[in-house]
Amino acid sequence: EISAFNEKSLPPWVITFENFLTPEECDTMIQLGYEVGYKRSEDVGKQKLDGTVDSVQSTGRTSENAWCSTRTTGCREKEVPVRLHKRMSTVMGIPPENTEDLQLLKYEVGQFYKTHHDYIPHQEARQCGPRILTFFIYLSDVEAGGGTDFPDLGLTVMPKKGRAILWPSVYDADPFSDDQLTRHQALTVEAGTKFAANGWIHMYDYVGPQVSYV
């Protein structure tokens, strides 16, 4: 058994999956992003008195995104997103309901996302609990640049259509503590367009509490 103390002395793991999506599934997810509408990405801001959170535009993040959501467009219930959530669930052994709506991303030449971490402290007190894992999926090839770089691990994963990577945001033995070694950045796209999808997995059911507020 690994204690929290011992685990924090070990480097985190990062798993790469080749051909996690078929080319046709990638194309469908990209098209769903256009149907929803790609907009300038925003960061999580301060928590407001009613418990909701502001969104703020950041100079450290210049990509565009679209949410494959139940509440706004019904995107999450479409065939390919349902299939993708189930596939992710099978790999992780975690129910699909623990995963946020997929965030579809588009990076044009010159766009990037500076070093950041996916853990959001205020979610510790929410029904869903904190983000514990990130499933990141590349929906396109990129001619140059656009890698996902983990500066503290000396690791860069390059985009490839259908490729996916999975990494932890927390320690297994202490899931309310963020593992800062999994800080990461989206390197600048130098040629071509990068399409991708973010899946953030929570400790508990994420979907249920969201639907109850619709």
N, C-alpha and C positions, 0 to 999 in steps of 0.2 A: 504494500500500500504506500502510495506517495503522499507525503504530507505537504501542506502548503509551503512550508519552509524549504523542503527539498525541491519541490517543483519549481519554485522561483529561482533556483540556481541552475535550472536546465533551460536550454533554448526552446522556444515554441516550435511546433510543427507547421508546415505548409504543404498541402497535398494538391497535386495537379492531376486533372482528369482530361485525357485526350478524347475528342469526339463525344463529349458529353451531350451535345445537341447535334442533330443532323443539319446539313446546310439548309434544308427546307424549313426546319424549325427556327433556325437563326433568322432567315429572311422574314418569316411570319412575325417574329417578335419585333424586328426592326419596323415592319409595316404597322404593327399595333402602336408603336411609339408615334409614328406620323399621324395615325388616326386620333390618338389622344391629344397630341400636340406637344412637341419638344419646346421647353421654355428654359430660360437661364436658370441654372442650378442655384439653390440657396442652401445656407447652413442653418443648423438649429441655433436659435437665439435664446433669449432669457425666458424663463418660465413666468407666466402671468399669474395674477391672483386667482383666476378661475381654473388653474391647473393646465391650461393650454400653453403652447409654446410659440413664440415669435419665430418667423423665418427671416433671415437677413442675407442680403447679397454680399458676397465676400470677394475681395480681390485675389484671394488665394485659390479660388475655384472658378474656372471660366467655362466649364462645360455646359451643355444643355441636357435636361432630363424630362421624362414623362413617366407618370405613375400608372402602372397596370393595376388599377384599383377596382374594388367592388362598388364602393360608394359613389363614385363619380361617373364611370363609364361602363361598368360591368366587365371590364377587360379581364379581371382575374378569373371569371367563370368561363372564359372562352377555352376552346379545346386545347390549344398548345400550352397556354399558361397553366391550366389544370394539370396537364401531363408533366410539365416541368416541375411544378411544386411537388407532385407525387414522387418524381424521380429523385429530387433532392431529399425528400423525406426518407425514401428507401435507403439512400446512401448513409444518412446521418442517424437513422433510427429515432427521429424526432417527428411528431405530427406536423402536417403541412400548416395547421392553424397557428403554429408557433412562429411562422415566418411572415414578415411584413409583406405588403404588396411589393412586387418587383419594381425597382426603379430602373427604367430604361434610359441609357446614357448615349449621348452623341458628342464626340470631340472632333472638331475641325482642326485644320492646321493651325498651330500656335496655341491651342487650348491645353489646359493642364489642371491638376488639382494638387496643391502643395501638401507636404507631409501632415498627416492627421491621424486620428484614432477613431474607431467606430463606436466605442463605448460612450454612452450618454448617462452621466451620474444620476440625473433626476429620475430616470426610469426605474431605479432600484426600488422605489416606493410604489410603483404602479403595479396593477394586476399582472401585466405581462412580464414583469421583471426586466433585468437588463439584457442588452444584446450580448449573446455569448459566442456566436459564430458569424462569420461572413462567408457567403457563397457568391463568388464573382464569376460571371460568365462572359466570354468574348463572343460577340455575334458577328464579327467581321475580321478579316485580315487587315493589317495596316502596312502601308508601304514602307514607312520609316518612323521610328519613335513610338510613343504611346504605351510603353511598358508599365507594369505595376511593380514598383520598386519598394522593397523593405530595407531602408537604410541601415537599421540596426542589426539586420541579419546578413547583409551583403548579398542579397538575393533580388534579382529582377526577373519577372515572368513576362515574356513578350506576347502580344496579342496573336491569336490564331483562331480562325472561325471554328466554333464548336468547342473550344478548350474552356475548362473551368478550373478555378482554384478555390480551396477551402482553407480557412485559418481561424484560430480562436482569438477572441477579444479578451478572454478572461482565463484564469487558472482553473483547472478541473477541481482542485481541492479547495478553491476559494473563489467561487463564481461571482462574488460581489467586489472582486478586485481586478482592475484592468491590467492586462499584461502589456506594458508600454513597448515591449520589443516587437509587437506587431503593428507599430506605427507604419504607415505606408503612404505612397504618393503615386499619382498618375503622371508619368513623365510626358513632356510636351510632344504632341503629334507633329512630326516633321513633314510627312507626306501622306496623303490619303485621308480617309475619315474612319474614326474608331467608333464602333457601336458595341455596347456592352450592357450587362444587366447586373444590378446589385440585389442580393437576397440577404436580409439581415434576420438572424434567427434569435428568438428570445427564450428565456428560461421556461416561460409558461405560455399559455394561449394568448396570442396577440389579436387574432381576428375577432373572437367573441366579444371582448370589451369594446372594440371599435364599432361592431355592428349594433350593439345595444344603444349607441348614441345617435344612430341614423334617424 
